[in-house]
């Protein structure tokens, strides 16, 4: 890891109507529009979708790093993060985020270790740590 602080920059271009274009150096452009719930078409990534994607990706990437350091052998992981948006004190914000993680490990003997590492990944995820929402992790661990 490079020394801190790290800096990230995203540029968004838009017009009075239509999609926005999010761009960053060395990344493909991303079309963004409001979700259906806010009158958007629902066929593009929305800021709400991108936030849930950031939570899920950060959790999985954190787990992958921690599992490698801890020498846990595993086969696959899937994370679905679901956010609840509410009005609180006149402000729209995510109040709850539930991350359901399905982890396939190679040995039943590693079940307790795997669950411990999933919780550690949740606690170290920099995206989740940056949010004020109530965070819940539901781990489902199987062998295969």
C-alpha positions as a printed NumPy array, in Angstrom:
array([[  0.   ,   0.   ,   0.   ],
       [  1.2  ,   3.494,  -0.797],
       [  1.675,   5.911,   2.066],
       [ -1.328,   7.942,   3.197],
       [ -3.116,  10.165,   2.502],
       [ -4.514,   8.807,  -0.768],
       [ -6.496,  11.069,  -3.091],
       [ -9.274,  10.139,  -5.526],
       [-10.885,  12.368,  -8.109],
       [-14.01 ,  11.777, -10.19 ],
       [-15.373,  14.214, -12.753],
       [-19.075,  14.298, -13.63 ],
       [-20.438,  16.073, -16.712],
       [-24.11 ,  16.647, -17.376],
       [-26.739,  18.742, -19.096],
       [-30.194,  19.886, -17.921],
       [-31.621,  16.482, -18.949],
       [-30.237,  13.057, -19.748],
       [-27.522,  10.902, -18.259],
       [-24.477,  12.155, -16.449],
       [-21.045,  10.911, -17.448],
       [-18.687,  10.052, -14.602],
       [-15.044,   9.805, -15.543],
       [-11.659,   9.344, -13.942],
       [ -8.155,   9.017, -15.268],
       [ -7.42 ,   5.537, -16.637],
       [-11.009,   4.285, -16.152],
       [-13.865,   3.806, -18.618],
       [-16.625,   6.407, -18.489],
       [-19.755,   5.466, -16.582],
       [-23.273,   6.625, -17.448],
       [-25.21 ,   7.638, -14.341],
       [-28.857,   8.627, -13.914],
       [-31.392,   8.836, -11.094],
       [-32.967,   5.559,  -9.952],
       [-36.625,   4.768, -10.653],
       [-37.51 ,   5.901,  -7.133],
       [-36.428,   9.445,  -8.05 ],
       [-38.049,   9.516, -11.487],
       [-35.082,   8.158, -13.4  ],
       [-35.176,   5.504, -16.099],
       [-33.726,   2.777, -13.862],
       [-31.489,   1.428, -16.627],
       [-28.206,   3.07 , -15.568],
       [-26.093,   3.104, -12.453],
       [-27.391,   5.625,  -9.913],
       [-25.503,   7.261,  -7.043],
       [-27.442,   4.965,  -4.695],
       [-26.377,   1.875,  -6.672],
       [-22.783,   3.07 ,  -6.743],
       [-22.748,   3.514,  -2.962],
       [-24.02 ,  -0.037,  -2.407],
       [-21.453,  -1.276,  -4.962],
       [-18.72 ,   0.531,  -3.04 ],
       [-19.813,  -1.097,   0.234],
       [-19.99 ,  -4.61 ,  -1.262],
       [-16.716,  -4.303,  -3.173],
       [-14.845,  -2.889,  -0.2  ],
       [-16.07 ,  -5.697,   2.042],
       [-15.016,  -8.387,  -0.454],
       [-11.633,  -6.783,  -1.177],
       [-10.987,  -6.333,   2.554],
       [-11.882,  -9.987,   3.159],
       [ -9.631, -11.143,   0.331],
       [ -6.642,  -9.278,   1.789],
       [ -7.315, -10.419,   5.357],
       [ -7.904, -14.038,   4.301],
       [ -4.614, -14.073,   2.368],
       [ -2.698, -12.699,   5.353],
       [ -4.439, -15.203,   7.655],
       [ -3.801, -18.099,   5.248],
       [ -7.487, -19.009,   4.967],
       [ -8.192, -21.173,   1.941],
       [-11.519, -20.388,   0.302],
       [-13.187, -20.95 ,  -3.038],
       [-15.603, -18.084,  -3.701],
       [-17.402, -15.145,  -2.157],
       [-20.525, -13.211,  -3.085],
       [-21.699, -10.068,  -1.326],
       [-25.063,  -8.38 ,  -1.771],
       [-25.322,  -5.027,  -0.003],
       [-28.793,  -3.552,   0.424],
       [-29.345,  -0.022,   1.66 ],
       [-32.414,   1.567,   3.212],
       [-32.918,   5.241,   2.374],
       [-35.024,   7.304,   4.764],
       [-35.862,  10.862,   5.706],
       [-34.242,  11.811,   9.025],
       [-34.492,  15.327,  10.449],
       [-35.397,  16.652,   7.008],
       [-32.452,  14.952,   5.271],
       [-32.459,  11.937,   2.935],
       [-29.835,   9.43 ,   4.04 ],
       [-29.057,   5.761,   4.168],
       [-30.027,   4.602,   7.647],
       [-29.336,   0.869,   7.313],
       [-27.056,  -1.226,   5.136],
       [-27.295,  -5.013,   5.203],
       [-24.479,  -6.983,   3.575],
       [-25.288, -10.635,   2.908],
       [-22.103, -12.579,   2.25 ],
       [-21.968, -16.116,   0.896],
       [-18.533, -17.605,   1.395],
       [-17.481, -21.046,   0.194],
       [-14.547, -22.453,   2.144],
       [-12.589, -25.612,   1.416],
       [-12.649, -27.192,   4.871],
       [-15.357, -27.285,   7.511],
       [-12.55 , -26.949,  10.061],
       [-12.094, -23.33 ,   8.896],
       [-15.697, -22.225,   9.523],
       [-15.058, -20.311,  12.766],
       [-11.927, -18.691,  11.348],
       [-13.766, -17.697,   8.164],
       [-16.601, -16.069,  10.091],
       [-14.148, -14.203,  12.291],
       [-12.306, -12.924,   9.206],
       [-15.559, -11.799,   7.543],
       [-16.39 ,  -9.711,  10.611],
       [-12.855,  -8.333,  10.667],
       [-13.216,  -7.369,   6.998],
       [-16.457,  -5.537,   7.796],
       [-14.736,  -3.654,  10.617],
       [-11.772,  -2.639,   8.443],
       [-13.689,  -1.671,   5.285],
       [-12.862,   1.997,   4.732],
       [-16.103,   2.652,   2.832],
       [-18.322,   1.298,   5.614],
       [-16.226,   3.104,   8.206],
       [-16.942,   6.365,   6.366],
       [-20.737,   5.987,   6.608],
       [-23.153,   6.824,   9.416],
       [-25.699,   4.103,   8.503],
       [-26.356,   1.144,  10.776],
       [-24.302,  -1.708,   9.263],
       [-25.243,  -5.371,   9.51 ],
       [-23.332,  -8.372,   8.191],
       [-25.12 , -11.656,   7.499],
       [-22.521, -14.346,   6.774],
       [-23.505, -17.634,   5.098],
       [-20.588, -20.051,   5.054],
       [-20.588, -23.352,   3.209],
       [-17.953, -25.865,   2.201],
       [-17.331, -26.933,  -1.343]])
